[in-house]
Amino acid sequence: MSTFIPSMVNPSTDEMVKRTHSRYTLVVLASKRARQLLAGEPCHVENPANKFVTNAMEEIYEGKISYSMNGEATDE
């Protein structure tokens, strides 16, 4: 059984964009979520990394973050 290990190439940008409307949306969503984590919001990944952006990207990849096109990032 393989374990998902987030890195610069895993998951690929193309896989991440499939979870959002566009690359721009992905960047904005990840940055807003990373700021929320920095401010003390709980992380929703099983094994959080040391970097807030990595955790935000993993949450997006795992579908644990939802968003609306006119609002803030929200937890599911």
N, CA, C, O and CB atoms as a CASP TS submission, in Angstrom:
PFRMAT TS
TARGET T0000
AUTHOR 0000-0000-0000
METHOD Language model
MODEL 1
PARENT N/A
ATOM      1  N   MET     1       0.843  -1.176   0.000  1.00  0.00           N
ATOM      2  CA  MET     1       0.000   0.000   0.000  1.00  0.00           C
ATOM      3  C   MET     1       0.891   1.242   0.000  1.00  0.00           C
ATOM      4  O   MET     1       1.712   1.415   0.902  1.00  0.00           O
ATOM      5  CB  MET     1      -0.961  -0.004   1.221  1.00  0.00           C
ATOM      6  N   SER     2       0.737   2.100  -0.996  1.00  0.00           N
ATOM      7  CA  SER     2       1.574   3.290  -1.075  1.00  0.00           C
ATOM      8  C   SER     2       0.970   4.428  -0.267  1.00  0.00           C
ATOM      9  O   SER     2      -0.250   4.555  -0.164  1.00  0.00           O
ATOM     10  CB  SER     2       1.762   3.716  -2.531  1.00  0.00           C
ATOM     11  N   THR     3       1.822   5.235   0.291  1.00  0.00           N
ATOM     12  CA  THR     3       1.410   6.363   1.105  1.00  0.00           C
ATOM     13  C   THR     3       1.663   7.639   0.324  1.00  0.00           C
ATOM     14  O   THR     3       2.713   7.791  -0.301  1.00  0.00           O
ATOM     15  CB  THR     3       2.158   6.382   2.461  1.00  0.00           C
ATOM     16  N   PHE     4       0.704   8.559   0.356  1.00  0.00           N
ATOM     17  CA  PHE     4       0.862   9.843  -0.320  1.00  0.00           C
ATOM     18  C   PHE     4       1.876  10.690   0.431  1.00  0.00           C
ATOM     19  O   PHE     4       1.720  10.929   1.628  1.00  0.00           O
ATOM     20  CB  PHE     4      -0.492  10.583  -0.430  1.00  0.00           C
ATOM     21  N   ILE     5       2.900  11.140  -0.254  1.00  0.00           N
ATOM     22  CA  ILE     5       3.901  12.012   0.340  1.00  0.00           C
ATOM     23  C   ILE     5       3.936  13.293  -0.473  1.00  0.00           C
ATOM     24  O   ILE     5       4.413  13.286  -1.608  1.00  0.00           O
ATOM     25  CB  ILE     5       5.308  11.327   0.387  1.00  0.00           C
ATOM     26  N   PRO     6       3.430  14.420   0.093  1.00  0.00           N
ATOM     27  CA  PRO     6       3.444  15.660  -0.670  1.00  0.00           C
ATOM     28  C   PRO     6       4.862  16.129  -0.926  1.00  0.00           C
ATOM     29  O   PRO     6       5.717  16.072  -0.043  1.00  0.00           O
ATOM     30  CB  PRO     6       2.662  16.740   0.055  1.00  0.00           C
ATOM     31  N   SER     7       5.101  16.589  -2.131  1.00  0.00           N
ATOM     32  CA  SER     7       6.406  17.124  -2.491  1.00  0.00           C
ATOM     33  C   SER     7       6.205  18.112  -3.621  1.00  0.00           C
ATOM     34  O   SER     7       5.070  18.403  -3.999  1.00  0.00           O
ATOM     35  CB  SER     7       7.402  15.991  -2.899  1.00  0.00           C
ATOM     36  N   MET     8       7.293  18.631  -4.163  1.00  0.00           N
ATOM     37  CA  MET     8       7.200  19.597  -5.251  1.00  0.00           C
ATOM     38  C   MET     8       6.625  18.971  -6.520  1.00  0.00           C
ATOM     39  O   MET     8       6.095  19.695  -7.363  1.00  0.00           O
ATOM     40  CB  MET     8       8.568  20.189  -5.541  1.00  0.00           C
ATOM     41  N   VAL     9       6.711  17.657  -6.684  1.00  0.00           N
ATOM     42  CA  VAL     9       6.196  17.004  -7.880  1.00  0.00           C
ATOM     43  C   VAL     9       5.018  16.087  -7.601  1.00  0.00           C
ATOM     44  O   VAL     9       4.426  15.548  -8.535  1.00  0.00           O
ATOM     45  CB  VAL     9       7.285  16.224  -8.538  1.00  0.00           C
ATOM     46  N   ASN    10       4.670  15.902  -6.352  1.00  0.00           N
ATOM     47  CA  ASN    10       3.588  14.997  -5.995  1.00  0.00           C
ATOM     48  C   ASN    10       2.630  15.694  -5.044  1.00  0.00           C
ATOM     49  O   ASN    10       3.023  15.948  -3.905  1.00  0.00           O
ATOM     50  CB  ASN    10       4.139  13.706  -5.361  1.00  0.00           C
ATOM     51  N   PRO    11       1.437  16.011  -5.416  1.00  0.00           N
ATOM     52  CA  PRO    11       0.804  15.769  -6.709  1.00  0.00           C
ATOM     53  C   PRO    11       1.229  16.813  -7.732  1.00  0.00           C
ATOM     54  O   PRO    11       1.739  17.877  -7.382  1.00  0.00           O
ATOM     55  CB  PRO    11      -0.717  15.764  -6.565  1.00  0.00           C
ATOM     56  N   SER    12       1.012  16.493  -8.979  1.00  0.00           N
ATOM     57  CA  SER    12       1.410  17.411 -10.043  1.00  0.00           C
ATOM     58  C   SER    12       0.471  18.621 -10.066  1.00  0.00           C
ATOM     59  O   SER    12      -0.631  18.575  -9.519  1.00  0.00           O
ATOM     60  CB  SER    12       1.405  16.691 -11.418  1.00  0.00           C
ATOM     61  N   THR    13       0.915  19.676 -10.692  1.00  0.00           N
ATOM     62  CA  THR    13       0.101  20.888 -10.825  1.00  0.00           C
ATOM     63  C   THR    13      -1.188  20.569 -11.559  1.00  0.00           C
ATOM     64  O   THR    13      -2.247  21.082 -11.199  1.00  0.00           O
ATOM     65  CB  THR    13       0.878  21.998 -11.566  1.00  0.00           C
ATOM     66  N   ASP    14      -1.115  19.724 -12.591  1.00  0.00           N
ATOM     67  CA  ASP    14      -2.314  19.365 -13.345  1.00  0.00           C
ATOM     68  C   ASP    14      -3.345  18.664 -12.466  1.00  0.00           C
ATOM     69  O   ASP    14      -4.542  18.926 -12.588  1.00  0.00           O
ATOM     70  CB  ASP    14      -1.945  18.472 -14.522  1.00  0.00           C
ATOM     71  N   GLU    15      -2.892  17.776 -11.581  1.00  0.00           N
ATOM     72  CA  GLU    15      -3.815  17.106 -10.665  1.00  0.00           C
ATOM     73  C   GLU    15      -4.447  18.110  -9.702  1.00  0.00           C
ATOM     74  O   GLU    15      -5.635  18.013  -9.394  1.00  0.00           O
ATOM     75  CB  GLU    15      -3.086  16.003  -9.878  1.00  0.00           C
ATOM     76  N   MET    16      -3.668  19.057  -9.235  1.00  0.00           N
ATOM     77  CA  MET    16      -4.177  20.068  -8.299  1.00  0.00           C
ATOM     78  C   MET    16      -5.187  20.991  -8.970  1.00  0.00           C
ATOM     79  O   MET    16      -6.188  21.358  -8.355  1.00  0.00           O
ATOM     80  CB  MET    16      -3.020  20.893  -7.726  1.00  0.00           C
ATOM     81  N   VAL    17      -4.941  21.370 -10.219  1.00  0.00           N
ATOM     82  CA  VAL    17      -5.853  22.263 -10.930  1.00  0.00           C
ATOM     83  C   VAL    17      -7.207  21.592 -11.148  1.00  0.00           C
ATOM     84  O   VAL    17      -8.228  22.277 -11.209  1.00  0.00           O
ATOM     85  CB  VAL    17      -5.246  22.689 -12.277  1.00  0.00           C
ATOM     86  N   LYS    18      -7.232  20.274 -11.265  1.00  0.00           N
ATOM     87  CA  LYS    18      -8.503  19.544 -11.413  1.00  0.00           C
ATOM     88  C   LYS    18      -9.408  19.743 -10.197  1.00  0.00           C
ATOM     89  O   LYS    18     -10.625  19.596 -10.306  1.00  0.00           O
ATOM     90  CB  LYS    18      -8.235  18.044 -11.623  1.00  0.00           C
ATOM     91  N   ARG    19      -8.836  20.070  -9.055  1.00  0.00           N
ATOM     92  CA  ARG    19      -9.601  20.254  -7.822  1.00  0.00           C
ATOM     93  C   ARG    19     -10.177  21.675  -7.695  1.00  0.00           C
ATOM     94  O   ARG    19     -11.012  21.943  -6.832  1.00  0.00           O
ATOM     95  CB  ARG    19      -8.718  19.947  -6.619  1.00  0.00           C
ATOM     96  N   THR    20      -9.718  22.567  -8.564  1.00  0.00           N
ATOM     97  CA  THR    20     -10.153  23.960  -8.509  1.00  0.00           C
ATOM     98  C   THR    20     -10.562  24.433  -9.898  1.00  0.00           C
ATOM     99  O   THR    20     -10.475  23.677 -10.866  1.00  0.00           O
ATOM    100  CB  THR    20      -9.035  24.860  -7.939  1.00  0.00           C
ATOM    101  N   HIS    21     -10.997  25.651  -9.994  1.00  0.00           N
ATOM    102  CA  HIS    21     -11.473  26.227 -11.244  1.00  0.00           C
ATOM    103  C   HIS    21     -10.331  26.539 -12.209  1.00  0.00           C
ATOM    104  O   HIS    21     -10.488  26.400 -13.422  1.00  0.00           O
ATOM    105  CB  HIS    21     -12.263  27.485 -10.961  1.00  0.00           C
ATOM    106  N   SER    22      -9.190  26.958 -11.678  1.00  0.00           N
ATOM    107  CA  SER    22      -8.048  27.350 -12.507  1.00  0.00           C
ATOM    108  C   SER    22      -6.792  27.377 -11.637  1.00  0.00           C
ATOM    109  O   SER    22      -6.865  27.174 -10.425  1.00  0.00           O
ATOM    110  CB  SER    22      -8.290  28.744 -13.179  1.00  0.00           C
ATOM    111  N   ARG    23      -5.655  27.626 -12.256  1.00  0.00           N
ATOM    112  CA  ARG    23      -4.407  27.744 -11.494  1.00  0.00           C
ATOM    113  C   ARG    23      -4.462  28.954 -10.572  1.00  0.00           C
ATOM    114  O   ARG    23      -3.978  28.910  -9.441  1.00  0.00           O
ATOM    115  CB  ARG    23      -3.196  27.852 -12.444  1.00  0.00           C
ATOM    116  N   TYR    24      -5.050  30.020 -11.062  1.00  0.00           N
ATOM    117  CA  TYR    24      -5.193  31.221 -10.235  1.00  0.00           C
ATOM    118  C   TYR    24      -6.015  30.903  -8.990  1.00  0.00           C
ATOM    119  O   TYR    24      -5.639  31.290  -7.883  1.00  0.00           O
ATOM    120  CB  TYR    24      -5.854  32.368 -11.039  1.00  0.00           C
ATOM    121  N   THR    25      -7.128  30.205  -9.163  1.00  0.00           N
ATOM    122  CA  THR    25      -7.968  29.827  -8.024  1.00  0.00           C
ATOM    123  C   THR    25      -7.188  28.958  -7.050  1.00  0.00           C
ATOM    124  O   THR    25      -7.301  29.131  -5.837  1.00  0.00           O
ATOM    125  CB  THR    25      -9.231  29.089  -8.500  1.00  0.00           C
ATOM    126  N   LEU    26      -6.401  28.030  -7.568  1.00  0.00           N
ATOM    127  CA  LEU    26      -5.588  27.159  -6.719  1.00  0.00           C
ATOM    128  C   LEU    26      -4.614  27.974  -5.875  1.00  0.00           C
ATOM    129  O   LEU    26      -4.478  27.732  -4.675  1.00  0.00           O
ATOM    130  CB  LEU    26      -4.821  26.142  -7.573  1.00  0.00           C
ATOM    131  N   VAL    27      -3.945  28.927  -6.489  1.00  0.00           N
ATOM    132  CA  VAL    27      -2.965  29.750  -5.778  1.00  0.00           C
ATOM    133  C   VAL    27      -3.643  30.599  -4.706  1.00  0.00           C
ATOM    134  O   VAL    27      -3.159  30.682  -3.577  1.00  0.00           O
ATOM    135  CB  VAL    27      -2.204  30.652  -6.762  1.00  0.00           C
ATOM    136  N   VAL    28      -4.756  31.223  -5.059  1.00  0.00           N
ATOM    137  CA  VAL    28      -5.476  32.068  -4.098  1.00  0.00           C
ATOM    138  C   VAL    28      -6.019  31.226  -2.951  1.00  0.00           C
ATOM    139  O   VAL    28      -5.896  31.614  -1.789  1.00  0.00           O
ATOM    140  CB  VAL    28      -6.627  32.826  -4.794  1.00  0.00           C
ATOM    141  N   LEU    29      -6.616  30.083  -3.261  1.00  0.00           N
ATOM    142  CA  LEU    29      -7.169  29.208  -2.236  1.00  0.00           C
ATOM    143  C   LEU    29      -6.079  28.702  -1.295  1.00  0.00           C
ATOM    144  O   LEU    29      -6.254  28.712  -0.077  1.00  0.00           O
ATOM    145  CB  LEU    29      -7.895  28.030  -2.882  1.00  0.00           C
ATOM    146  N   ALA    30      -4.964  28.262  -1.855  1.00  0.00           N
ATOM    147  CA  ALA    30      -3.864  27.757  -1.024  1.00  0.00           C
ATOM    148  C   ALA    30      -3.286  28.859  -0.147  1.00  0.00           C
ATOM    149  O   ALA    30      -2.965  28.616   1.016  1.00  0.00           O
ATOM    150  CB  ALA    30      -2.760  27.158  -1.903  1.00  0.00           C
ATOM    151  N   SER    31      -3.150  30.061  -0.687  1.00  0.00           N
ATOM    152  CA  SER    31      -2.571  31.142   0.121  1.00  0.00           C
ATOM    153  C   SER    31      -3.528  31.574   1.232  1.00  0.00           C
ATOM    154  O   SER    31      -3.090  31.839   2.351  1.00  0.00           O
ATOM    155  CB  SER    31      -2.221  32.348  -0.770  1.00  0.00           C
ATOM    156  N   LYS    32      -4.816  31.648   0.943  1.00  0.00           N
ATOM    157  CA  LYS    32      -5.781  32.007   1.994  1.00  0.00           C
ATOM    158  C   LYS    32      -5.818  30.944   3.087  1.00  0.00           C
ATOM    159  O   LYS    32      -5.860  31.265   4.274  1.00  0.00           O
ATOM    160  CB  LYS    32      -7.188  32.193   1.395  1.00  0.00           C
ATOM    161  N   ARG    33      -5.802  29.672   2.676  1.00  0.00           N
ATOM    162  CA  ARG    33      -5.835  28.595   3.668  1.00  0.00           C
ATOM    163  C   ARG    33      -4.542  28.573   4.489  1.00  0.00           C
ATOM    164  O   ARG    33      -4.583  28.334   5.696  1.00  0.00           O
ATOM    165  CB  ARG    33      -6.051  27.232   2.976  1.00  0.00           C
ATOM    166  N   ALA    34      -3.408  28.817   3.851  1.00  0.00           N
ATOM    167  CA  ALA    34      -2.138  28.856   4.581  1.00  0.00           C
ATOM    168  C   ALA    34      -2.149  29.975   5.614  1.00  0.00           C
ATOM    169  O   ALA    34      -1.636  29.803   6.720  1.00  0.00           O
ATOM    170  CB  ALA    34      -0.958  29.043   3.608  1.00  0.00           C
ATOM    171  N   ARG    35      -2.733  31.123   5.262  1.00  0.00           N
ATOM    172  CA  ARG    35      -2.844  32.221   6.236  1.00  0.00           C
ATOM    173  C   ARG    35      -3.754  31.838   7.402  1.00  0.00           C
ATOM    174  O   ARG    35      -3.486  32.206   8.546  1.00  0.00           O
ATOM    175  CB  ARG    35      -3.379  33.492   5.552  1.00  0.00           C
ATOM    176  N   GLN    36      -4.833  31.096   7.114  1.00  0.00           N
ATOM    177  CA  GLN    36      -5.712  30.629   8.186  1.00  0.00           C
ATOM    178  C   GLN    36      -4.953  29.692   9.128  1.00  0.00           C
ATOM    179  O   GLN    36      -5.091  29.791  10.347  1.00  0.00           O
ATOM    180  CB  GLN    36      -6.951  29.914   7.600  1.00  0.00           C
ATOM    181  N   LEU    37      -4.158  28.791   8.568  1.00  0.00           N
ATOM    182  CA  LEU    37      -3.360  27.874   9.383  1.00  0.00           C
ATOM    183  C   LEU    37      -2.338  28.636  10.223  1.00  0.00           C
ATOM    184  O   LEU    37      -2.123  28.312  11.391  1.00  0.00           O
ATOM    185  CB  LEU    37      -2.648  26.847   8.492  1.00  0.00           C
ATOM    186  N   LEU    38      -1.718  29.636   9.633  1.00  0.00           N
ATOM    187  CA  LEU    38      -0.752  30.470  10.344  1.00  0.00           C
ATOM    188  C   LEU    38      -1.408  31.195  11.517  1.00  0.00           C
ATOM    189  O   LEU    38      -0.780  31.414  12.554  1.00  0.00           O
ATOM    190  CB  LEU    38      -0.119  31.484   9.386  1.00  0.00           C
ATOM    191  N   ALA    39      -2.682  31.567  11.341  1.00  0.00           N
ATOM    192  CA  ALA    39      -3.418  32.274  12.383  1.00  0.00           C
ATOM    193  C   ALA    39      -3.936  31.340  13.481  1.00  0.00           C
ATOM    194  O   ALA    39      -4.525  31.804  14.457  1.00  0.00           O
ATOM    195  CB  ALA    39      -4.575  33.023  11.767  1.00  0.00           C
ATOM    196  N   GLY    40      -3.720  30.024  13.328  1.00  0.00           N
ATOM    197  CA  GLY    40      -4.098  29.098  14.385  1.00  0.00           C
ATOM    198  C   GLY    40      -5.263  28.178  14.083  1.00  0.00           C
ATOM    199  O   GLY    40      -5.665  27.402  14.950  1.00  0.00           O
ATOM    200  N   GLU    41      -5.822  28.240  12.876  1.00  0.00           N
ATOM    201  CA  GLU    41      -6.906  27.321  12.501  1.00  0.00           C
ATOM    202  C   GLU    41      -6.371  25.888  12.531  1.00  0.00           C
ATOM    203  O   GLU    41      -5.202  25.665  12.218  1.00  0.00           O
ATOM    204  CB  GLU    41      -7.481  27.672  11.082  1.00  0.00           C
ATOM    205  N   PRO    42      -7.205  24.915  12.899  1.00  0.00           N
ATOM    206  CA  PRO    42      -6.733  23.535  12.929  1.00  0.00           C
ATOM    207  C   PRO    42      -6.475  22.982  11.523  1.00  0.00           C
ATOM    208  O   PRO    42      -7.184  23.307  10.571  1.00  0.00           O
ATOM    209  CB  PRO    42      -7.744  22.658  13.650  1.00  0.00           C
ATOM    210  N   CYS    43      -5.459  22.151  11.420  1.00  0.00           N
ATOM    211  CA  CYS    43      -5.095  21.512  10.161  1.00  0.00           C
ATOM    212  C   CYS    43      -5.888  20.212  10.024  1.00  0.00           C
ATOM    213  O   CYS    43      -6.070  19.487  11.002  1.00  0.00           O
ATOM    214  CB  CYS    43      -3.556  21.242  10.091  1.00  0.00           C
ATOM    215  N   HIS    44      -6.355  19.920   8.819  1.00  0.00           N
ATOM    216  CA  HIS    44      -7.206  18.751   8.593  1.00  0.00           C
ATOM    217  C   HIS    44      -6.508  17.605   7.875  1.00  0.00           C
ATOM    218  O   HIS    44      -7.168  16.741   7.297  1.00  0.00           O
ATOM    219  CB  HIS    44      -8.404  19.155   7.809  1.00  0.00           C
ATOM    220  N   VAL    45      -5.185  17.591   7.908  1.00  0.00           N
ATOM    221  CA  VAL    45      -4.448  16.471   7.323  1.00  0.00           C
ATOM    222  C   VAL    45      -3.965  15.556   8.436  1.00  0.00           C
ATOM    223  O   VAL    45      -3.741  15.988   9.567  1.00  0.00           O
ATOM    224  CB  VAL    45      -3.254  16.973   6.467  1.00  0.00           C
ATOM    225  N   GLU    46      -3.809  14.285   8.092  1.00  0.00           N
ATOM    226  CA  GLU    46      -3.454  13.290   9.099  1.00  0.00           C
ATOM    227  C   GLU    46      -2.069  13.517   9.691  1.00  0.00           C
ATOM    228  O   GLU    46      -1.900  13.468  10.909  1.00  0.00           O
ATOM    229  CB  GLU    46      -3.525  11.911   8.501  1.00  0.00           C
ATOM    230  N   ASN    47      -1.092  13.761   8.849  1.00  0.00           N
ATOM    231  CA  ASN    47       0.286  13.998   9.296  1.00  0.00           C
ATOM    232  C   ASN    47       0.749  15.351   8.784  1.00  0.00           C
ATOM    233  O   ASN    47       1.374  15.422   7.726  1.00  0.00           O
ATOM    234  CB  ASN    47       1.242  12.869   8.802  1.00  0.00           C
ATOM    235  N   PRO    48       0.459  16.434   9.509  1.00  0.00           N
ATOM    236  CA  PRO    48       0.800  17.764   9.005  1.00  0.00           C
ATOM    237  C   PRO    48       2.301  17.962   8.843  1.00  0.00           C
ATOM    238  O   PRO    48       3.107  17.471   9.633  1.00  0.00           O
ATOM    239  CB  PRO    48       0.250  18.822   9.930  1.00  0.00           C
ATOM    240  N   ALA    49       2.646  18.699   7.793  1.00  0.00           N
ATOM    241  CA  ALA    49       4.039  19.058   7.529  1.00  0.00           C
ATOM    242  C   ALA    49       4.384  20.310   8.334  1.00  0.00           C
ATOM    243  O   ALA    49       3.530  20.867   9.023  1.00  0.00           O
ATOM    244  CB  ALA    49       4.284  19.291   6.000  1.00  0.00           C
ATOM    245  N   ASN    50       5.619  20.739   8.244  1.00  0.00           N
ATOM    246  CA  ASN    50       6.055  21.941   8.952  1.00  0.00           C
ATOM    247  C   ASN    50       5.673  23.222   8.234  1.00  0.00           C
ATOM    248  O   ASN    50       5.686  24.296   8.835  1.00  0.00           O
ATOM    249  CB  ASN    50       7.541  21.908   9.151  1.00  0.00           C
ATOM    250  N   LYS    51       5.332  23.123   6.956  1.00  0.00           N
ATOM    251  CA  LYS    51       5.025  24.300   6.146  1.00  0.00           C
ATOM    252  C   LYS    51       3.515  24.460   5.974  1.00  0.00           C
ATOM    253  O   LYS    51       2.816  23.499   5.650  1.00  0.00           O
ATOM    254  CB  LYS    51       5.710  24.200   4.771  1.00  0.00           C
ATOM    255  N   PHE    52       3.021  25.665   6.191  1.00  0.00           N
ATOM    256  CA  PHE    52       1.588  25.928   6.087  1.00  0.00           C
ATOM    257  C   PHE    52       1.075  25.754   4.660  1.00  0.00           C
ATOM    258  O   PHE    52      -0.029  25.249   4.462  1.00  0.00           O
ATOM    259  CB  PHE    52       1.281  27.331   6.575  1.00  0.00           C
ATOM    260  N   VAL    53       1.858  26.164   3.667  1.00  0.00           N
ATOM    261  CA  VAL    53       1.422  26.031   2.271  1.00  0.00           C
ATOM    262  C   VAL    53       1.315  24.557   1.887  1.00  0.00           C
ATOM    263  O   VAL    53       0.388  24.170   1.174  1.00  0.00           O
ATOM    264  CB  VAL    53       2.402  26.764   1.319  1.00  0.00           C
ATOM    265  N   THR    54       2.249  23.736   2.349  1.00  0.00           N
ATOM    266  CA  THR    54       2.198  22.299   2.077  1.00  0.00           C
ATOM    267  C   THR    54       0.940  21.698   2.664  1.00  0.00           C
ATOM    268  O   THR    54       0.267  20.903   2.007  1.00  0.00           O
ATOM    269  CB  THR    54       3.435  21.591   2.641  1.00  0.00           C
ATOM    270  N   ASN    55       0.611  22.068   3.899  1.00  0.00           N
ATOM    271  CA  ASN    55      -0.607  21.562   4.529  1.00  0.00           C
ATOM    272  C   ASN    55      -1.849  22.035   3.785  1.00  0.00           C
ATOM    273  O   ASN    55      -2.789  21.264   3.597  1.00  0.00           O
ATOM    274  CB  ASN    55      -0.674  22.002   5.991  1.00  0.00           C
ATOM    275  N   ALA    56      -1.859  23.289   3.363  1.00  0.00           N
ATOM    276  CA  ALA    56      -3.000  23.829   2.614  1.00  0.00           C
ATOM    277  C   ALA    56      -3.176  23.076   1.300  1.00  0.00           C
ATOM    278  O   ALA    56      -4.295  22.715   0.937  1.00  0.00           O
ATOM    279  CB  ALA    56      -2.811  25.338   2.343  1.00  0.00           C
ATOM    280  N   MET    57      -2.079  22.838   0.587  1.00  0.00           N
ATOM    281  CA  MET    57      -2.162  22.117  -0.683  1.00  0.00           C
ATOM    282  C   MET    57      -2.636  20.679  -0.471  1.00  0.00           C
ATOM    283  O   MET    57      -3.411  20.159  -1.275  1.00  0.00           O
ATOM    284  CB  MET    57      -0.798  22.125  -1.389  1.00  0.00           C
ATOM    285  N   GLU    58      -2.183  20.041   0.589  1.00  0.00           N
ATOM    286  CA  GLU    58      -2.620  18.675   0.875  1.00  0.00           C
ATOM    287  C   GLU    58      -4.109  18.649   1.210  1.00  0.00           C
ATOM    288  O   GLU    58      -4.823  17.747   0.774  1.00  0.00           O
ATOM    289  CB  GLU    58      -1.802  18.075   2.035  1.00  0.00           C
ATOM    290  N   GLU    59      -4.583  19.627   1.977  1.00  0.00           N
ATOM    291  CA  GLU    59      -6.015  19.705   2.281  1.00  0.00           C
ATOM    292  C   GLU    59      -6.834  19.883   1.002  1.00  0.00           C
ATOM    293  O   GLU    59      -7.888  19.265   0.851  1.00  0.00           O
ATOM    294  CB  GLU    59      -6.296  20.865   3.256  1.00  0.00           C
ATOM    295  N   ILE    60      -6.362  20.711   0.096  1.00  0.00           N
ATOM    296  CA  ILE    60      -7.057  20.914  -1.176  1.00  0.00           C
ATOM    297  C   ILE    60      -7.062  19.611  -1.973  1.00  0.00           C
ATOM    298  O   ILE    60      -8.101  19.210  -2.498  1.00  0.00           O
ATOM    299  CB  ILE    60      -6.389  22.052  -1.996  1.00  0.00           C
ATOM    300  N   TYR    61      -5.925  18.960  -2.064  1.00  0.00           N
ATOM    301  CA  TYR    61      -5.801  17.713  -2.815  1.00  0.00           C
ATOM    302  C   TYR    61      -6.730  16.634  -2.263  1.00  0.00           C
ATOM    303  O   TYR    61      -7.337  15.883  -3.026  1.00  0.00           O
ATOM    304  CB  TYR    61      -4.356  17.222  -2.788  1.00  0.00           C
ATOM    305  N   GLU    62      -6.837  16.559  -0.942  1.00  0.00           N
ATOM    306  CA  GLU    62      -7.676  15.543  -0.309  1.00  0.00           C
ATOM    307  C   GLU    62      -9.153  15.928  -0.284  1.00  0.00           C
ATOM    308  O   GLU    62      -9.985  15.154   0.188  1.00  0.00           O
ATOM    309  CB  GLU    62      -7.197  15.290   1.100  1.00  0.00           C
ATOM    310  N   GLY    63      -9.485  17.110  -0.785  1.00  0.00           N
ATOM    311  CA  GLY    63     -10.884  17.539  -0.832  1.00  0.00           C
ATOM    312  C   GLY    63     -11.433  17.982   0.510  1.00  0.00           C
ATOM    313  O   GLY    63     -12.647  17.969   0.712  1.00  0.00           O
ATOM    314  N   LYS    64     -10.576  18.368   1.421  1.00  0.00           N
ATOM    315  CA  LYS    64     -11.007  18.781   2.754  1.00  0.00           C
ATOM    316  C   LYS    64     -11.297  20.271   2.844  1.00  0.00           C
ATOM    317  O   LYS    64     -11.727  20.760   3.889  1.00  0.00           O
ATOM    318  CB  LYS    64      -9.960  18.412   3.766  1.00  0.00           C
ATOM    319  N   ILE    65     -11.064  20.995   1.754  1.00  0.00           N
ATOM    320  CA  ILE    65     -11.323  22.427   1.705  1.00  0.00           C
ATOM    321  C   ILE    65     -12.278  22.696   0.544  1.00  0.00           C
ATOM    322  O   ILE    65     -12.073  22.209  -0.568  1.00  0.00           O
ATOM    323  CB  ILE    65      -9.992  23.243   1.547  1.00  0.00           C
ATOM    324  N   SER    66     -13.311  23.467   0.812  1.00  0.00           N
ATOM    325  CA  SER    66     -14.210  23.885  -0.259  1.00  0.00           C
ATOM    326  C   SER    66     -14.096  25.396  -0.403  1.00  0.00           C
ATOM    327  O   SER    66     -13.539  26.071   0.464  1.00  0.00           O
ATOM    328  CB  SER    66     -15.690  23.451   0.029  1.00  0.00           C
ATOM    329  N   TYR    67     -14.624  25.920  -1.497  1.00  0.00           N
ATOM    330  CA  TYR    67     -14.528  27.357  -1.730  1.00  0.00           C
ATOM    331  C   TYR    67     -15.694  27.810  -2.582  1.00  0.00           C
ATOM    332  O   TYR    67     -16.348  27.012  -3.254  1.00  0.00           O
ATOM    333  CB  TYR    67     -13.190  27.722  -2.404  1.00  0.00           C
ATOM    334  N   SER    68     -15.937  29.101  -2.540  1.00  0.00           N
ATOM    335  CA  SER    68     -16.894  29.709  -3.454  1.00  0.00           C
ATOM    336  C   SER    68     -16.149  30.791  -4.215  1.00  0.00           C
ATOM    337  O   SER    68     -15.156  31.327  -3.724  1.00  0.00           O
ATOM    338  CB  SER    68     -18.146  30.290  -2.694  1.00  0.00           C
ATOM    339  N   MET    69     -16.612  31.108  -5.386  1.00  0.00           N
ATOM    340  CA  MET    69     -15.894  32.056  -6.233  1.00  0.00           C
ATOM    341  C   MET    69     -15.969  33.487  -5.701  1.00  0.00           C
ATOM    342  O   MET    69     -15.240  34.353  -6.184  1.00  0.00           O
ATOM    343  CB  MET    69     -16.446  32.007  -7.642  1.00  0.00           C
ATOM    344  N   ASN    70     -16.824  33.753  -4.727  1.00  0.00           N
ATOM    345  CA  ASN    70     -16.934  35.112  -4.205  1.00  0.00           C
ATOM    346  C   ASN    70     -16.730  35.187  -2.694  1.00  0.00           C
ATOM    347  O   ASN    70     -17.146  36.160  -2.066  1.00  0.00           O
ATOM    348  CB  ASN    70     -18.281  35.685  -4.558  1.00  0.00           C
ATOM    349  N   GLY    71     -16.096  34.175  -2.101  1.00  0.00           N
ATOM    350  CA  GLY    71     -15.931  34.185  -0.650  1.00  0.00           C
ATOM    351  C   GLY    71     -14.594  33.631  -0.199  1.00  0.00           C
ATOM    352  O   GLY    71     -13.733  33.301  -1.015  1.00  0.00           O
ATOM    353  N   GLU    72     -14.435  33.536   1.094  1.00  0.00           N
ATOM    354  CA  GLU    72     -13.221  33.014   1.716  1.00  0.00           C
ATOM    355  C   GLU    72     -13.186  31.491   1.610  1.00  0.00           C
ATOM    356  O   GLU    72     -14.210  30.850   1.373  1.00  0.00           O
ATOM    357  CB  GLU    72     -13.135  33.453   3.193  1.00  0.00           C
ATOM    358  N   ALA    73     -12.007  30.928   1.787  1.00  0.00           N
ATOM    359  CA  ALA    73     -11.871  29.480   1.846  1.00  0.00           C
ATOM    360  C   ALA    73     -12.607  28.994   3.086  1.00  0.00           C
ATOM    361  O   ALA    73     -12.528  29.616   4.146  1.00  0.00           O
ATOM    362  CB  ALA    73     -10.365  29.043   1.869  1.00  0.00           C
ATOM    363  N   THR    74     -13.317  27.891   2.955  1.00  0.00           N
ATOM    364  CA  THR    74     -14.072  27.336   4.079  1.00  0.00           C
ATOM    365  C   THR    74     -13.727  25.888   4.266  1.00  0.00           C
ATOM    366  O   THR    74     -13.342  25.208   3.315  1.00  0.00           O
ATOM    367  CB  THR    74     -15.575  27.496   3.869  1.00  0.00           C
ATOM    368  N   ASP    75     -13.860  25.405   5.483  1.00  0.00           N
ATOM    369  CA  ASP    75     -13.630  23.995   5.778  1.00  0.00           C
ATOM    370  C   ASP    75     -14.890  23.226   5.450  1.00  0.00           C
ATOM    371  O   ASP    75     -15.996  23.752   5.574  1.00  0.00           O
ATOM    372  CB  ASP    75     -13.219  23.783   7.261  1.00  0.00           C
ATOM    373  N   GLU    76     -14.725  21.969   5.028  1.00  0.00           N
ATOM    374  CA  GLU    76     -15.880  21.104   4.788  1.00  0.00           C
ATOM    375  C   GLU    76     -16.234  20.361   6.040  1.00  0.00           C
ATOM    376  O   GLU    76     -17.184  19.577   6.045  1.00  0.00           O
ATOM    377  CB  GLU    76     -15.610  20.122   3.654  1.00  0.00           C
TER
END
